[in-house]
């Protein structure tokens, strides 16, 4: 591994301390003092690396976003050396982004905090949107190759992205003794059942209903008068 210089190492320690505070207190209540104490560094060192709390927050979000993207891209590149099968590549991305390495309780809580604030904070929203878009484009490419259909490929890609984001929400709300990655196999199983093959619209079942045509009322039977028989009308004619 390349040697990490002291400056970068200290900065990373500060961002880790910042994430620990966010996971415990949230974005709003986290202060420079909390980060300084968490990293066991003076406030002056914190101010040297980050000119403001807002700058520290933005760089921390950028750090975990880069870590997130780098993780799935490296996993994808490694899998591509073994196979070109689209589904295998898709599965490698999902397993990586729901793994213990990425899905620590602390990081899940931090993601949830930033996503919550992104609704009213454009700088946070842009970092998250760009991160999601990079992943979504790759998923579309792979799912379109897997399904052979552009629209279905986009649908599957968005479904998978929703699964991952949902997984992070579950992780953020999990108890400390329950790893978020415990759900990983469930997501993979769901992926296999819902998207491993091209979906086709079910054929409409034609139900033939036998309509009974009401029969016409039968005409009253006409009595045939045989020779020698007295017709009913004759009773009156002979009176």
C-alpha positions in Angstrom: 0.0 0.0 0.0 1.2 3.5 -0.7 2.2 5.4 2.4 -0.4 7.9 3.7 1.2 11.2 4.7 0.5 12.7 8.1 -1.6 15.5 6.7 -4.0 13.2 4.9 -4.1 10.8 7.8 -5.1 13.5 10.2 -7.7 14.9 7.9 -9.3 11.4 7.6 -9.2 11.0 11.4 -11.1 14.3 11.7 -13.7 13.2 9.2 -14.1 9.9 11.0 -14.6 11.8 14.2 -17.1 14.1 12.5 -19.1 11.0 11.2 -19.1 9.5 14.7 -20.5 12.7 16.1 -23.1 13.0 13.3 -24.2 9.4 13.9 -24.6 10.2 17.6 -25.9 13.7 17.6 -27.0 14.5 14.0 -25.7 17.2 11.7 -27.2 20.2 13.5 -25.9 19.4 17.0 -22.4 18.4 15.9 -19.8 21.1 16.7 -16.1 21.7 16.0 -15.5 21.0 19.7 -17.1 17.5 19.4 -14.9 16.7 16.4 -11.8 18.0 18.1 -12.5 15.9 21.2 -13.5 12.8 19.2 -10.3 13.0 17.2 -8.2 13.9 20.2 -6.8 16.9 18.4 -6.7 20.6 19.3 -9.4 22.9 17.9 -6.6 24.7 16.1 -5.8 21.6 14.1 -9.5 21.2 13.1 -9.6 24.9 12.0 -6.4 24.3 10.0 -8.0 21.6 7.9 -11.5 23.0 7.8 -12.2 26.7 7.8 -15.7 26.2 9.0 -18.2 23.6 10.2 -19.9 23.7 6.8 -16.7 23.1 5.0 -16.1 20.1 7.2 -19.5 18.7 6.5 -19.2 19.1 2.8 -15.8 17.3 2.7 -17.1 14.6 5.0 -20.0 13.9 2.6 -17.7 14.0 -0.3 -15.4 11.5 1.4 -18.1 8.9 2.0 -19.6 9.5 -1.5 -16.1 8.8 -3.0 -15.7 5.8 -0.8 -19.1 4.5 -1.9 -18.4 4.9 -5.6 -14.9 3.6 -5.4 -16.1 0.4 -3.6 -18.5 -0.7 -6.3 -16.3 0.4 -9.2 -13.4 -1.7 -7.8 -15.7 -4.7 -7.2 -17.0 -4.4 -10.7 -13.5 -4.2 -12.3 -12.4 -7.3 -10.3 -15.5 -9.3 -11.4 -15.0 -8.3 -15.0 -11.7 -10.1 -15.0 -13.6 -13.3 -14.3 -16.7 -12.9 -16.4 -18.6 -10.7 -18.8 -22.0 -12.0 -17.7 -24.2 -9.0 -16.9 -26.1 -10.5 -14.0 -22.9 -11.6 -12.3 -21.6 -8.0 -12.6 -24.8 -6.6 -11.2 -24.8 -9.0 -8.3 -21.2 -8.0 -7.4 -22.3 -4.3 -7.2 -25.2 -5.1 -4.9 -23.1 -7.4 -2.6 -20.4 -4.7 -2.3 -22.8 -1.9 -1.5 -24.5 -4.0 1.2 -21.3 -5.4 2.7 -19.9 -4.9 6.1 -17.1 -2.8 4.7 -19.5 -0.1 3.4 -22.6 -0.7 5.6 -21.3 0.1 9.1 -24.0 1.5 11.4 -22.1 4.8 11.7 -21.9 5.3 7.9 -25.6 4.3 7.4 -26.6 6.9 10.1 -24.4 9.5 8.4 -25.9 8.8 4.9 -29.4 9.1 6.4 -28.5 12.4 8.1 -27.1 14.0 4.9 -30.0 12.7 2.7 -32.4 14.2 5.2 -30.8 17.6 5.0 -30.3 17.4 1.2 -34.0 18.3 0.8 -33.2 21.9 1.8 -29.4 22.0 1.2 -28.5 22.1 -2.5 -24.8 21.5 -2.0 -25.5 18.2 -0.2 -28.2 17.3 -2.7 -25.7 17.8 -5.6 -23.1 15.5 -4.2 -25.7 12.8 -3.5 -27.4 13.2 -6.9 -24.0 12.9 -8.7 -23.1 9.8 -6.7 -26.4 8.1 -7.4 -26.4 9.1 -11.1 -22.9 7.5 -11.6 -24.2 4.2 -10.2 -27.6 4.4 -12.0 -25.9 4.9 -15.4 -23.8 1.8 -14.9 -26.8 -0.2 -13.6 -28.8 0.8 -16.7 -26.1 -0.4 -19.0 -25.8 -3.7 -17.3 -29.5 -4.3 -16.9 -30.2 -3.4 -20.5 -27.5 -6.0 -21.5 -29.1 -8.5 -19.2 -32.7 -8.0 -20.3 -32.2 -7.0 -23.9 -34.8 -4.2 -23.5 -33.9 -0.6 -22.8 -37.1 0.3 -20.9 -37.0 -2.8 -18.8 -33.3 -2.2 -18.2 -34.0 1.3 -16.8 -36.8 -0.1 -14.6 -34.6 -2.8 -13.1 -31.7 -0.2 -12.5 -34.0 2.1 -10.6 -35.5 -0.8 -8.6 -32.0 -1.9 -7.6 -31.0 1.7 -6.7 -34.1 1.9 -4.5 -33.2 -1.4 -2.9 -29.7 -0.1 -2.0 -31.1 3.2 -0.6 -33.7 1.3 1.3 -31.1 -1.0 2.7 -29.2 2.1 4.0 -32.3 3.3 5.7 -32.8 -0.1 7.4 -29.2 0.0 8.5 -29.5 3.5 10.0 -32.4 2.3 12.1 -30.8 -1.0 13.2 -29.8 -1.7 16.7 -26.0 -1.5 17.4 -25.7 -5.3 17.8 -27.3 -6.0 14.4 -25.2 -5.5 11.3 -27.0 -3.9 8.4 -25.3 -6.4 6.1 -27.4 -9.2 7.7 -30.0 -8.2 5.2 -27.7 -8.4 2.2 -28.6 -12.0 1.2 -32.3 -11.1 1.3 -31.7 -8.3 -1.2 -29.7 -10.7 -3.4 -32.5 -13.3 -3.2 -35.0 -10.6 -4.2 -32.8 -9.6 -7.1 -32.7 -13.1 -8.4 -36.4 -13.6 -8.2 -37.5 -10.3 -9.6 -34.9 -9.3 -12.2 -32.5 -12.1 -13.2 -34.4 -12.9 -16.3 -36.2 -10.7 -18.8 -39.7 -10.1 -17.7 -42.5 -10.4 -20.1 -46.0 -9.1 -19.7 -48.4 -11.9 -18.7 -50.7 -12.9 -21.5 -54.2 -11.8 -20.9 -56.4 -14.7 -20.2 -59.4 -14.7 -22.4 -62.4 -15.8 -20.5 -65.2 -16.9 -22.7 -68.6 -16.4 -21.1 -71.3 -18.5 -22.6 -74.2 -16.3 -23.0 -77.5 -18.0 -23.0 -79.8 -16.6 -25.6 -83.3 -16.5 -24.2 -85.5 -18.8 -26.2 -88.5 -17.3 -27.9 -91.8 -18.2 -26.3 -93.3 -21.1 -28.1 -96.4 -20.4 -30.1 -99.5 -22.1 -28.6 -100.2 -25.4 -30.3 -102.9 -25.3 -32.9 -105.4 -28.1 -32.4 -106.2 -29.8 -35.6 -109.8 -30.6 -36.0 -110.3 -34.0 -37.5 -113.3 -34.8 -39.7 -116.3 -35.8 -37.6 -115.1 -33.9 -34.6 -117.1 -31.0 -33.3 -115.3 -27.7 -33.4 -115.6 -25.5 -30.3 -117.1 -22.7 -32.3 -119.8 -25.0 -33.6 -121.3 -25.2 -30.1 -122.5 -21.6 -30.5 -123.5 -22.0 -34.1 -125.9 -24.8 -33.4 -127.7 -23.0 -30.5 
